[in-house]
Structure formats: C-alpha cells, structure tokens
C-alpha cells in the first residue's frame, strides 16, 4: 500500500498575514522581479497618514505603507512585467485565503529565522497568486 503524505492545514490570523506580507516585501521584489506592484496615490497617502498618527516618532517604511493599504480595505494591483494583461488584484481577504497554501517549510524558515530572499519570494507569490509561479 502506498503511503500518502500528511496534509497540514493551518490558519494564520489576519494581522499576522499582513505582517508576513510586509516582512516578505522587504526583500525587494515579487517573482524575482516578474511582478510590478501598483496602487493609487491617494491610498498610499491615506495609509501613510494612519501609520504616522499611530506613532508620530516611528520611521515609516514603504513596506509598512503597502501593508496598511490592504489593512484599510484597499486593493493592490500586481502586473506581470512581461505580459501587462496578466494582472492580479490583491486585497486583505485574498491574502488571508491564500495564506493556507503557503508551504510549511517556508513558514518554518520564517519562524526559525532561517529565511532569505527565496523564502520571502515564495511566500509572496503564494499570498498573491495562490501558488509559486515564477522561479
């Protein structure tokens, strides 16, 4: 009889998904540069304002503002740089839904501090696309 692997299901809280998304954005690219991120200027300004009001002394990083855009209920648009008709719209709900598809090894690497740009990119692709597509 062939043995099948265990299927592991987990649930990451909404706040933790946004933190994970933000932390992985710090590596600098999605799909190793295959996806471009777009957002409305007014959404960026509103998110930055909220973060500044929460802690006026805090340095506000781009990645935090991008995550806050989602936290405020807005949408980010990711476009394939080689096929600009291939567009992925992302919101807080879609990140949450895709979070259960993250490979356990990648989460384990993050939790144990053994993460790198490949870990981050794999998690970002899964959160945005629902699977690893690029690379």
Secondary structure, DSSP 8 states (H G I E B T S, - for coil): -------------HHHHHHHHHHHHTTS-BGGGTEEEE--HHHHHHHHHHHHHH-TTS---HHHHHHHHHHTT--EEEEETTEEEEEEEE-HHHHHHHHTTS-HHHHHHHHTT---HHHHHHHHHHHHHSS----
